[in-house]
Amino acid sequence: MLQRAGEKVTVFERGPIGAAWTTRYDRLHLHTVRWLSCLPGHRMPRAYGKWPSRDSVLEYLRDYAVRNAIDVRTNVEVTRLDRHGEGWALTTAGDGPVVADRVVIASGHSNVPFMPDWPGRFPGEIVHSAEYRNSAPYIGRRVLVVGAGNSGAEIAVDLVEGGAAEVLLAVRSAPHIVRRDTLGFPSQVLGIATGHLPARVVDPIARNLRRLSLPDLTPYGLPAPAQPYTDFLRRRVIPILEIGVVDAVRSGRVRVVGALERFDDGRAVLAGDVHVKVDAVIAATGYRTGLEPLVGHLGVLHERGEPLVHGAEEHPQAPGLHFVGYRVTLGGTFRFAGIQAKQLASAVSLP
């Protein structure tokens, strides 16, 4: 979008194009529908299906760069930004400083895996979901999946289908669960439509949709939240898109348990001092932006390490610095990043 507005643009990517997508688990598909997940300037091919796979997204990003003749400098990591006159100086790993008039940071909201520091010692395997690829290493093993977001729910189902002996899903806060689509109608569309409505209007809509579209999971440890949209606005955690976890929980193939609190004598200790013996722990505990080393000294981040400004906005202390793709919405990250890109290009091109 900046190139179309007449700007000279260089993209620094710390790995190959789409590197983050090469490290996601094998069965991952977008939870946003294909036609609402395209970036400006190139639509996703119909051959990708309704819900594009991880590998399709990777192919799309690489093709996007080629089709739009974007100057991408791969394997160049930017480690720090500092003010340089009216512009910016970028410190890059191994290649020295680079000077730019304007900088857009788009390294992703889910950038650095977050691993809680649970007390105690566990002799088994502990990995973050970022390291999980498929169920093959866990055949015949008892696995505790920590975290009931989309990754945790999907990995739990993958483990069950792949032959794990037992799968426990540790839940701290009961998640909101929605169908990915109902009668061919994607839930993402509803997320877009309700994006500008107040929580007092959206909460009862969300409660009723769950009641009508999904069975009551309260007896299984997954009660429906009373204020699902209010919870989203507070925590900015995307609801679980149902692609199998409901049936897995109801059938007992995935057993919901309390939050993991510590390890003791080689066992996992859950809320209520419940001790369970497992062979492996997969921490689906989310990600952080990891922006602190890059711009933490500039006063442009809040206490959770996320930007204070987004898209075309500029912080008073950092004119010419922008953040794209960091606002979590129910309308989809790809879609909203494209909207922000268009807004930024329009703002930059104004006389």
ZALUM-394817 format. One line per field, with one value per residue (C-alpha): residue number from 1; residue in three letters; x, y, z. Coordinates in pm, 1 decimal, padded with zeros to 6 digits, always signed. Each point is the difference from the previous one (the first is absolute). Layout:
BEGIN
resi (NUM | ...)
resn (ALA | ...)
x (X | ...)
y (Y | ...)
z (Z | ...)
end
This chain:
BEGIN
resi (1 | 2 | 3 | 4 | 5 | 6 | 7 | 8 | 9 | 10 | 11 | 12 | 13 | 14 | 15 | 16 | 17 | 18 | 19 | 20 | 21 | 22 | 23 | 24 | 25 | 26 | 27 | 28 | 29 | 30 | 31 | 32 | 33 | 34 | 35 | 36 | 37 | 38 | 39 | 40 | 41 | 42 | 43 | 44 | 45 | 46 | 47 | 48 | 49 | 50 | 51 | 52 | 53 | 54 | 55 | 56 | 57 | 58 | 59 | 60 | 61 | 62 | 63 | 64 | 65 | 66 | 67 | 68 | 69 | 70 | 71 | 72 | 73 | 74 | 75 | 76 | 77 | 78 | 79 | 80 | 81 | 82 | 83 | 84 | 85 | 86 | 87 | 88 | 89 | 90 | 91 | 92 | 93 | 94 | 95 | 96 | 97 | 98 | 99 | 100 | 101 | 102 | 103 | 104 | 105 | 106 | 107 | 108 | 109 | 110 | 111 | 112 | 113 | 114 | 115 | 116 | 117 | 118 | 119 | 120 | 121 | 122 | 123 | 124 | 125 | 126 | 127 | 128 | 129 | 130 | 131 | 132 | 133 | 134 | 135 | 136 | 137 | 138 | 139 | 140 | 141 | 142 | 143 | 144 | 145 | 146 | 147 | 148 | 149 | 150 | 151 | 152 | 153 | 154 | 155 | 156 | 157 | 158 | 159 | 160 | 161 | 162 | 163 | 164 | 165 | 166 | 167 | 168 | 169 | 170 | 171 | 172 | 173 | 174 | 175 | 176 | 177 | 178 | 179 | 180 | 181 | 182 | 183 | 184 | 185 | 186 | 187 | 188 | 189 | 190 | 191 | 192 | 193 | 194 | 195 | 196 | 197 | 198 | 199 | 200 | 201 | 202 | 203 | 204 | 205 | 206 | 207 | 208 | 209 | 210 | 211 | 212 | 213 | 214 | 215 | 216 | 217 | 218 | 219 | 220 | 221 | 222 | 223 | 224 | 225 | 226 | 227 | 228 | 229 | 230 | 231 | 232 | 233 | 234 | 235 | 236 | 237 | 238 | 239 | 240 | 241 | 242 | 243 | 244 | 245 | 246 | 247 | 248 | 249 | 250 | 251 | 252 | 253 | 254 | 255 | 256 | 257 | 258 | 259 | 260 | 261 | 262 | 263 | 264 | 265 | 266 | 267 | 268 | 269 | 270 | 271 | 272 | 273 | 274 | 275 | 276 | 277 | 278 | 279 | 280 | 281 | 282 | 283 | 284 | 285 | 286 | 287 | 288 | 289 | 290 | 291 | 292 | 293 | 294 | 295 | 296 | 297 | 298 | 299 | 300 | 301 | 302 | 303 | 304 | 305 | 306 | 307 | 308 | 309 | 310 | 311 | 312 | 313 | 314 | 315 | 316 | 317 | 318 | 319 | 320 | 321 | 322 | 323 | 324 | 325 | 326 | 327 | 328 | 329 | 330 | 331 | 332 | 333 | 334 | 335 | 336 | 337 | 338 | 339 | 340 | 341 | 342 | 343 | 344 | 345 | 346 | 347 | 348 | 349 | 350 | 351)
resn (MET | LEU | GLN | ARG | ALA | GLY | GLU | LYS | VAL | THR | VAL | PHE | GLU | ARG | GLY | PRO | ILE | GLY | ALA | ALA | TRP | THR | THR | ARG | TYR | ASP | ARG | LEU | HIS | LEU | HIS | THR | VAL | ARG | TRP | LEU | SER | CYS | LEU | PRO | GLY | HIS | ARG | MET | PRO | ARG | ALA | TYR | GLY | LYS | TRP | PRO | SER | ARG | ASP | SER | VAL | LEU | GLU | TYR | LEU | ARG | ASP | TYR | ALA | VAL | ARG | ASN | ALA | ILE | ASP | VAL | ARG | THR | ASN | VAL | GLU | VAL | THR | ARG | LEU | ASP | ARG | HIS | GLY | GLU | GLY | TRP | ALA | LEU | THR | THR | ALA | GLY | ASP | GLY | PRO | VAL | VAL | ALA | ASP | ARG | VAL | VAL | ILE | ALA | SER | GLY | HIS | SER | ASN | VAL | PRO | PHE | MET | PRO | ASP | TRP | PRO | GLY | ARG | PHE | PRO | GLY | GLU | ILE | VAL | HIS | SER | ALA | GLU | TYR | ARG | ASN | SER | ALA | PRO | TYR | ILE | GLY | ARG | ARG | VAL | LEU | VAL | VAL | GLY | ALA | GLY | ASN | SER | GLY | ALA | GLU | ILE | ALA | VAL | ASP | LEU | VAL | GLU | GLY | GLY | ALA | ALA | GLU | VAL | LEU | LEU | ALA | VAL | ARG | SER | ALA | PRO | HIS | ILE | VAL | ARG | ARG | ASP | THR | LEU | GLY | PHE | PRO | SER | GLN | VAL | LEU | GLY | ILE | ALA | THR | GLY | HIS | LEU | PRO | ALA | ARG | VAL | VAL | ASP | PRO | ILE | ALA | ARG | ASN | LEU | ARG | ARG | LEU | SER | LEU | PRO | ASP | LEU | THR | PRO | TYR | GLY | LEU | PRO | ALA | PRO | ALA | GLN | PRO | TYR | THR | ASP | PHE | LEU | ARG | ARG | ARG | VAL | ILE | PRO | ILE | LEU | GLU | ILE | GLY | VAL | VAL | ASP | ALA | VAL | ARG | SER | GLY | ARG | VAL | ARG | VAL | VAL | GLY | ALA | LEU | GLU | ARG | PHE | ASP | ASP | GLY | ARG | ALA | VAL | LEU | ALA | GLY | ASP | VAL | HIS | VAL | LYS | VAL | ASP | ALA | VAL | ILE | ALA | ALA | THR | GLY | TYR | ARG | THR | GLY | LEU | GLU | PRO | LEU | VAL | GLY | HIS | LEU | GLY | VAL | LEU | HIS | GLU | ARG | GLY | GLU | PRO | LEU | VAL | HIS | GLY | ALA | GLU | GLU | HIS | PRO | GLN | ALA | PRO | GLY | LEU | HIS | PHE | VAL | GLY | TYR | ARG | VAL | THR | LEU | GLY | GLY | THR | PHE | ARG | PHE | ALA | GLY | ILE | GLN | ALA | LYS | GLN | LEU | ALA | SER | ALA | VAL | SER | LEU | PRO)
x (+00000.0 | +00287.3 | +00157.7 | -00330.9 | -00001.8 | +00337.9 | +00225.9 | +00331.8 | -00031.2 | +00243.1 | -00112.4 | +00241.4 | -00092.1 | +00207.4 | -00052.6 | -00139.8 | -00332.5 | -00280.6 | +00247.1 | -00244.5 | -00240.9 | +00262.3 | +00011.9 | -00374.4 | -00147.8 | -00084.7 | -00381.4 | -00033.3 | -00252.6 | -00117.6 | -00306.9 | -00092.0 | -00164.0 | +00215.7 | -00177.4 | +00026.6 | +00366.6 | +00156.9 | +00250.1 | -00054.5 | +00127.3 | -00032.4 | -00285.4 | +00052.6 | -00061.2 | -00325.2 | +00210.8 | +00097.5 | -00351.7 | -00225.9 | +00246.7 | +00358.2 | +00262.2 | +00328.2 | +00189.1 | -00247.8 | +00047.3 | +00376.2 | -00031.4 | -00230.4 | +00240.6 | +00292.7 | -00208.4 | -00128.3 | +00352.4 | +00084.6 | -00324.0 | +00028.3 | +00376.5 | +00070.4 | +00366.4 | +00034.8 | +00345.1 | -00016.4 | +00213.9 | +00046.2 | -00102.7 | -00063.7 | +00098.3 | -00055.0 | -00144.8 | +00133.4 | -00084.1 | +00228.2 | -00065.9 | -00352.1 | +00005.9 | +00114.8 | +00315.8 | -00052.6 | +00258.1 | +00014.5 | +00167.9 | +00327.8 | -00071.2 | +00047.8 | -00238.9 | -00259.1 | -00163.5 | -00365.7 | -00242.8 | -00287.7 | -00023.7 | -00290.6 | +00031.0 | -00202.6 | +00176.5 | -00326.1 | -00204.3 | +00085.0 | +00373.9 | +00176.8 | -00131.6 | -00097.6 | +00092.1 | -00113.4 | +00260.7 | -00180.4 | +00161.2 | +00141.6 | +00176.5 | -00154.9 | +00208.1 | -00210.9 | -00015.1 | -00125.7 | -00035.6 | -00180.5 | -00268.2 | +00234.2 | +00219.0 | -00288.0 | -00031.3 | -00217.1 | -00107.0 | +00261.3 | +00238.1 | -00290.0 | -00152.1 | -00079.7 | +00094.5 | -00200.5 | +00007.1 | -00107.1 | -00086.1 | +00004.1 | -00216.9 | -00347.7 | +00048.4 | -00021.2 | +00347.9 | -00059.0 | -00337.9 | +00129.1 | +00312.2 | -00209.6 | -00220.2 | +00305.8 | +00152.7 | -00319.2 | -00036.9 | +00370.5 | +00008.5 | +00095.2 | -00093.8 | -00168.3 | -00045.7 | -00069.1 | -00087.0 | +00086.2 | -00236.3 | +00032.4 | -00283.9 | -00290.2 | +00034.0 | -00274.2 | -00055.7 | -00166.2 | -00053.4 | +00238.6 | -00305.5 | -00369.1 | -00188.8 | +00288.5 | -00002.4 | +00346.9 | +00009.3 | +00257.9 | -00274.9 | -00189.6 | +00321.4 | +00036.4 | -00366.6 | +00005.0 | +00337.8 | -00151.4 | -00282.5 | +00017.0 | +00068.8 | -00347.4 | -00144.7 | +00251.3 | +00020.0 | -00359.9 | +00034.0 | +00315.6 | -00156.4 | -00307.9 | +00200.0 | +00207.8 | -00308.3 | -00170.9 | +00299.5 | +00197.4 | -00086.8 | +00042.2 | +00355.2 | -00036.9 | -00000.3 | +00332.3 | +00175.1 | -00061.0 | -00290.3 | -00097.3 | +00125.3 | -00275.8 | +00147.3 | +00192.4 | +00048.8 | +00086.6 | +00259.6 | +00144.3 | +00031.0 | +00175.8 | +00236.1 | +00017.7 | -00005.4 | -00171.3 | -00282.3 | +00065.2 | -00121.6 | -00163.7 | +00166.7 | -00025.8 | +00073.8 | -00368.4 | -00050.5 | +00339.7 | -00091.6 | -00352.2 | +00129.4 | +00266.5 | +00285.5 | +00118.5 | -00042.8 | -00025.7 | +00190.6 | +00095.9 | +00284.9 | +00357.8 | +00154.7 | +00328.4 | +00187.9 | +00059.2 | +00185.0 | -00012.8 | -00374.7 | -00200.7 | -00195.8 | -00325.6 | -00233.1 | -00147.8 | +00324.8 | -00089.3 | +00308.6 | +00012.3 | +00266.5 | +00076.9 | +00282.3 | +00007.5 | -00128.3 | -00082.5 | -00033.0 | -00253.3 | +00052.0 | +00011.3 | +00251.0 | +00132.5 | +00088.1 | +00366.2 | +00027.6 | +00184.7 | +00359.0 | -00096.4 | -00193.8 | -00047.8 | +00222.3 | -00217.2 | -00306.6 | -00233.6 | -00107.0 | -00238.4 | +00078.5 | -00085.3 | +00246.5 | -00260.5 | -00002.8 | -00179.0 | -00081.3 | -00108.3 | -00002.6 | +00018.0 | +00021.4 | +00330.9 | +00107.5 | +00101.0 | +00337.8 | +00063.4 | -00121.6 | +00044.7 | -00025.3 | -00299.8 | -00127.2 | -00213.9 | -00161.1 | -00001.3 | -00366.4 | -00190.8 | -00348.7 | -00279.8 | +00011.5 | +00332.6 | +00363.1 | +00071.7 | -00307.7 | +00065.5 | +00371.0 | -00105.5 | -00236.1 | +00276.1 | +00241.7 | -00242.6 | -00058.5 | +00371.7 | +00074.1 | -00274.2 | +00134.2 | +00360.8 | -00089.9 | -00189.3 | +00179.0)
y (+00000.0 | +00239.5 | -00081.1 | +00070.1 | +00335.2 | +00078.7 | -00079.9 | -00186.1 | -00298.1 | -00263.9 | -00290.0 | -00160.4 | -00358.8 | -00186.2 | -00332.3 | -00108.1 | +00145.8 | -00133.0 | -00154.3 | -00002.1 | -00222.3 | -00268.1 | -00066.4 | -00047.6 | -00346.8 | -00216.3 | -00002.5 | +00376.8 | +00174.1 | +00358.9 | +00050.1 | +00291.3 | -00070.9 | +00026.2 | +00296.1 | +00204.8 | -00085.3 | +00157.6 | +00282.4 | +00301.2 | -00051.9 | -00377.7 | -00239.3 | -00349.2 | -00264.5 | -00196.6 | -00316.0 | +00073.2 | -00094.6 | +00176.6 | -00021.0 | +00024.7 | -00229.7 | +00105.9 | -00092.6 | +00189.4 | +00314.7 | -00035.4 | -00039.4 | +00301.5 | +00227.6 | -00095.0 | +00047.6 | +00332.3 | +00139.9 | -00106.6 | +00120.1 | +00341.9 | +00031.4 | +00068.4 | +00049.2 | -00254.9 | -00036.8 | -00344.9 | -00120.0 | +00356.2 | +00044.6 | +00348.2 | +00007.2 | +00364.1 | +00331.1 | +00341.7 | +00354.5 | +00135.4 | +00368.0 | +00013.7 | -00371.3 | -00330.2 | -00209.1 | -00375.8 | -00228.0 | -00330.5 | -00319.4 | -00029.0 | +00261.8 | +00325.3 | +00296.9 | +00100.4 | +00344.9 | +00050.3 | +00292.5 | -00214.3 | -00346.8 | -00245.0 | -00287.3 | -00305.4 | -00289.7 | -00147.3 | -00013.1 | -00368.6 | +00045.8 | -00139.6 | -00315.8 | +00059.6 | -00282.2 | +00036.0 | -00070.0 | -00273.4 | -00084.2 | -00345.7 | -00257.1 | -00211.4 | -00288.0 | -00037.4 | +00210.3 | +00360.1 | +00186.5 | +00309.7 | -00045.8 | +00187.3 | -00312.6 | -00242.4 | -00135.4 | -00311.4 | -00284.3 | -00255.9 | +00049.5 | -00039.2 | -00332.0 | -00206.6 | +00280.8 | +00194.6 | +00367.7 | +00313.0 | +00291.9 | +00328.8 | +00280.2 | -00004.1 | +00229.3 | -00105.0 | -00153.7 | -00196.9 | -00130.3 | -00098.4 | -00167.6 | -00195.5 | -00130.6 | -00077.2 | -00202.3 | -00200.3 | -00075.8 | -00084.5 | -00268.2 | +00164.3 | -00225.4 | +00282.3 | +00372.2 | +00248.2 | +00361.7 | +00240.8 | +00298.1 | +00308.9 | +00212.4 | -00162.2 | +00101.4 | +00116.4 | -00256.4 | +00072.0 | -00203.1 | +00091.4 | +00032.4 | -00082.2 | -00115.5 | +00135.6 | +00341.0 | +00079.3 | +00124.3 | +00253.8 | +00190.9 | +00038.7 | +00118.4 | +00270.3 | +00099.4 | +00037.1 | +00174.4 | +00343.8 | -00102.9 | +00042.0 | -00303.2 | +00021.8 | -00076.0 | -00263.5 | -00204.1 | -00132.0 | -00069.0 | -00204.4 | -00185.4 | -00096.2 | -00110.1 | -00232.8 | -00138.5 | -00068.8 | -00133.8 | -00200.8 | -00244.1 | +00104.3 | -00088.7 | +00102.7 | -00363.2 | -00050.2 | +00304.4 | +00249.8 | +00222.2 | +00281.9 | +00340.4 | +00236.4 | +00296.4 | -00141.4 | +00326.0 | +00195.7 | -00266.3 | +00033.0 | +00377.1 | -00040.9 | -00285.1 | +00021.2 | -00379.8 | -00132.4 | -00252.2 | -00364.2 | -00087.1 | -00341.1 | -00254.7 | -00308.4 | +00086.9 | -00004.6 | -00362.1 | -00098.3 | +00145.1 | -00146.2 | -00345.4 | +00014.1 | -00027.3 | +00340.9 | +00052.9 | +00356.8 | +00063.0 | +00299.0 | +00240.0 | -00122.6 | +00161.9 | -00181.5 | -00328.6 | -00218.5 | -00330.8 | -00037.7 | +00057.7 | +00293.1 | +00175.3 | +00157.2 | +00250.2 | -00146.5 | -00189.1 | -00275.1 | -00205.9 | -00170.5 | -00214.5 | +00089.6 | -00073.1 | +00333.8 | +00355.9 | +00219.0 | +00364.5 | +00169.1 | +00311.8 | +00256.8 | +00247.2 | +00347.4 | +00268.2 | +00000.9 | +00369.2 | +00111.4 | -00042.9 | +00176.8 | +00303.5 | -00043.4 | +00300.9 | +00232.6 | +00013.1 | -00136.6 | -00322.2 | -00061.8 | -00225.7 | -00320.4 | +00084.7 | +00092.1 | +00323.2 | +00307.0 | +00106.2 | -00199.2 | +00035.1 | +00360.3 | +00134.1 | +00142.7 | +00030.7 | +00358.2 | -00127.9 | -00195.7 | +00176.6 | -00211.9 | -00332.4 | -00226.5 | -00340.2 | -00217.8 | -00331.2 | +00026.0 | +00068.6 | -00320.5 | +00006.2 | -00248.3 | +00094.5 | -00171.5 | +00111.2 | -00018.0 | +00202.6 | +00267.9 | +00025.5 | +00072.3 | +00273.5 | +00155.5 | -00015.2 | +00190.5 | +00262.3 | +00042.9 | +00037.3 | +00261.5 | +00196.1 | -00009.4 | +00111.6 | +00309.7 | +00324.9)
z (+00000.0 | +00070.9 | -00336.6 | -00172.9 | +00178.2 | -00156.9 | +00294.0 | -00028.9 | +00230.7 | +00126.5 | +00217.2 | +00246.7 | +00092.6 | +00258.4 | -00180.3 | -00336.5 | -00115.1 | +00220.0 | +00243.2 | +00293.9 | -00192.7 | -00055.9 | +00374.6 | +00064.2 | +00055.6 | -00300.5 | +00023.4 | +00042.0 | -00224.9 | +00008.1 | +00214.6 | -00222.5 | -00333.1 | -00313.8 | -00163.3 | +00320.9 | +00057.0 | -00309.1 | +00014.4 | -00228.7 | -00352.9 | -00036.2 | +00079.3 | +00133.6 | -00268.6 | +00021.4 | -00006.5 | +00361.8 | +00110.5 | +00245.9 | +00289.7 | -00137.3 | +00148.9 | +00156.4 | -00315.9 | -00220.1 | +00207.7 | -00031.1 | -00378.1 | -00013.4 | +00188.6 | -00222.8 | -00312.8 | +00134.3 | +00026.2 | -00355.3 | -00162.6 | +00162.9 | -00064.9 | +00367.3 | +00089.5 | +00280.5 | +00157.5 | +00156.7 | +00292.1 | +00124.8 | +00362.6 | +00135.9 | +00368.1 | +00102.9 | -00118.5 | +00099.9 | -00098.5 | -00272.5 | -00076.9 | -00144.7 | -00080.6 | +00144.5 | +00029.4 | -00007.5 | +00155.0 | -00186.6 | +00107.9 | -00188.7 | -00268.8 | +00188.5 | +00027.2 | -00258.3 | -00016.2 | -00094.3 | -00005.4 | +00125.2 | +00156.4 | +00008.3 | +00247.2 | -00102.0 | +00171.2 | +00125.7 | +00318.3 | +00053.2 | -00025.4 | +00308.5 | +00172.8 | +00363.6 | +00239.3 | +00364.0 | +00266.7 | +00191.3 | +00335.3 | +00057.4 | -00212.9 | -00272.9 | -00139.4 | -00312.5 | -00312.8 | +00010.0 | -00329.9 | -00113.8 | -00265.7 | -00237.6 | +00002.4 | -00057.7 | -00354.3 | +00018.8 | +00227.2 | -00111.0 | +00298.1 | +00246.8 | -00109.5 | +00308.3 | +00240.5 | +00258.3 | -00096.9 | +00185.2 | -00229.5 | +00190.8 | -00135.1 | -00152.1 | -00295.7 | -00362.9 | -00003.9 | +00320.0 | -00115.2 | -00344.5 | +00135.6 | +00251.3 | -00282.8 | -00212.6 | +00284.6 | +00052.4 | -00368.5 | -00024.3 | +00268.1 | +00329.9 | +00294.0 | +00191.7 | -00060.6 | +00279.1 | -00080.0 | +00283.2 | +00008.6 | +00220.4 | -00140.0 | -00184.0 | -00367.4 | -00231.3 | -00275.9 | -00334.2 | -00313.0 | -00279.8 | -00217.7 | +00026.2 | -00309.5 | -00208.5 | +00173.2 | +00148.6 | +00358.9 | -00115.6 | -00180.8 | +00325.7 | +00166.2 | -00264.4 | +00023.2 | +00378.7 | +00016.1 | +00054.7 | +00233.8 | +00379.1 | +00218.4 | +00159.2 | -00344.3 | -00114.9 | +00323.5 | -00014.6 | -00373.7 | +00061.3 | +00294.9 | -00199.4 | -00304.0 | +00212.9 | +00174.2 | -00333.3 | -00192.3 | +00258.6 | +00277.9 | +00363.2 | +00103.2 | +00365.3 | +00123.7 | -00178.7 | +00150.1 | -00280.7 | +00104.3 | -00232.8 | +00121.5 | +00110.7 | -00189.2 | -00297.2 | -00191.8 | +00312.8 | +00079.8 | -00350.0 | +00029.4 | +00335.2 | -00085.7 | -00382.3 | -00028.8 | -00313.4 | +00073.3 | -00075.0 | -00348.7 | +00026.5 | -00224.9 | +00218.4 | +00362.1 | +00104.2 | -00106.5 | +00142.0 | +00340.0 | +00006.3 | -00092.5 | +00271.6 | -00246.7 | +00122.7 | +00373.8 | +00125.5 | +00324.6 | +00213.7 | -00064.4 | +00033.8 | +00308.3 | +00062.5 | -00013.6 | +00302.6 | +00021.2 | -00377.4 | -00022.5 | -00129.4 | +00274.0 | -00112.8 | +00167.8 | +00316.2 | +00071.2 | -00246.1 | -00090.3 | -00341.8 | -00159.5 | -00361.5 | -00239.9 | -00180.9 | +00033.2 | -00300.0 | +00098.4 | -00226.8 | +00208.8 | -00275.1 | -00133.0 | +00067.9 | -00253.4 | +00103.9 | -00091.0 | +00313.2 | -00129.9 | -00321.5 | +00125.1 | +00375.4 | +00069.9 | -00211.6 | +00224.9 | -00268.3 | +00174.3 | +00286.9 | +00296.7 | -00192.2 | -00274.9 | -00261.5 | -00203.8 | +00128.7 | -00357.7 | -00304.9 | -00378.2 | -00117.9 | +00355.8 | +00122.6 | +00360.8 | +00094.9 | +00116.7 | -00320.4 | -00317.2 | -00310.0 | +00189.6 | -00067.5 | +00114.2 | -00228.0 | +00091.4 | +00379.7 | +00071.3 | +00079.5 | -00153.4 | -00065.7 | -00368.0 | -00070.0 | +00017.3 | -00373.5 | -00085.0 | +00260.5 | -00085.5 | -00357.0 | +00118.6 | +00210.8 | -00293.3 | -00221.9 | +00269.4 | +00056.1 | -00372.2 | -00031.7 | +00296.1 | -00120.4 | -00351.7 | +00116.3 | -00093.8)
end
